Amino acid sequence: LQPLILAKNYSDIVAARQLGQLMWDMTYIKNIPFDYIVPIPSHWSRFAKRGFNQSLEMARVIAQESGKPIVQPLKRTKRTKFQASLNRGFRAQNVQEAFELNGADWTQVRDKHILIVDDLLTTGATIKEVARELFALKPAAISAVVACRVV
């Protein structure tokens, strides 16, 4: 996993897709009844630098394998520091209010099961913040899958 995680950080879209395939093949997600897939949004500046959203690329593989649609009800409004560069105490503060609903009508996700897709999980701060925003849409459930748990 480590070479793939490092490669996708340096604009290797193939590595991101391979991580998505590993997530499908090696995790529990094919056994849960989710309805929609929500990748963690990238800030536009990070997207411009990298050329792709790594969470979206992983989500695309999961969507292809599961037959479930990707929805993107959130946008990243705050350019945050890389979580890996911060100690545990500052990670939640770094992503606080970094995401918001994009203003479109998302009534189709009400009472549905949402699957959040992200690459790494350390403290869970990013997923918690995204889930907090998604709760406004009143989903029935929110699950998350990550490629790697960093300890």
N, C-alpha and C positions, 0 to 999 in steps of 0.2 A: 504493500500500500504506500509506503513512504515515497518511492520513486514516482508513483502516479500523482500523489498529492503535491509533491514539489513541481512536477512537470506542468500540471494544470495551472499552477500559480504563475508560470512563465509562458503563458499564451499557447499551451499545447492543448488544443481542443479535443484531440484524439484521447488524451489522458482523461479529460473530463468525461467523455463518453464511455471510456472503459470503466471508470469509477461508477457510472450509472448502471452499467451492466453488472458489475460486482454487487451493487446494492440490490439489484433485482434477484440475482442468483443466490446471494449469501445471507439475505436478511429475511425477516418475517413478513415483509410487506405484501408478498403475493398471497398471504393467508388472511389479510384483513380486508374488509369490504369498503374500501374508500371509494368516493365518487369523483373527486377532483384533486388535481395535483397543483400545488402552489410552490414554485421555486422561490428561494430568497432573492429579492431584487438586488441588482447592482446599482451603485450610483453611476450616473452617466459618465463621469470622468474616469472611473475605473473600467467601465465598459469600453470607453474609447481607447484606453491604454492597452487593455488585454485583447480587445477585439471580439469578445464574447462574454456571456454570463455563464460561469461554470455551473451554477446551480440549475440554470435553465437547460444546459446541455445534458446534465445528469437526468433531469426531469423528462426530457424528450425520450431518452432510452426507456425509462419507466413507463411513460405513456404508450410507447410503441409495444412494449411487452404486455402491458395490462389492458390496453384498449381504452384507458380512461383519459379524459381530456385535461390539458393544462389550462389553468386560468391564472391571470395575473392581476388580482384586484389591488395590489399594493405597489407603491413606488417608494424608492429610497430617496428621501428629501435632504438628508444630511450626509455630507462626505465624512465618514468616520475613519479613524485610524485603524490599521489592521489589528484585529483582536489579539493576534499572536504577539504583537509588540507591547502589549499591556499586561500588567500583573492582574491577578484575579479580582482584586478590589475595584479596579477601574473599568472592567469590561462592561458591566451593566450600565454604568454611567455613559460610556462611549456610544452605545446603541440606543440610549433612551431618546425617544421621540425621533428616531432616524427613519421611521417608516410611517406612511399614511395611506389611507384608501385613495384610489386614483379618481374617484368621483363618478365612475360609471355605475350603471345599475347592476348589482350583484345579487339580485333576489334568487337566482337559480341555485346559489350555494346554501340558502337557508334550509336548515334541517338536513343537511347533507354532511358526509364525512370528508374532511379535508386532510390531505397528506402534504405536509411541508417537507421540502427537499433542501438539504444543505450539505456542504462538503465535510465540515469538521464540527465537532462539539467538544468544548472544553468545559466552560461553566454553564452553558445553555442560555446565556444572556441574549444572543441574537434570536434564537428560536422562541424564547419567552416573549420578547418584544414583538415579534411578528405575530405570534398567537394572540397577544393582547389586542393588536389591531384587528385581527380576523374575528375575534369574539363579537365585534360590532355587527357582523354579518349574520349572527345567530346560527352558526353551524350546529349540527347534532353532535359532532365530535371532531377533534383535531388530533392527528397523529403526526409524528415526525420520523424521518429516516435520515441518517447521516452516513457518509462513507467511512468515517473514522472517528473514534473517540480518543481524544488526546488526554493523557493523564499527566 
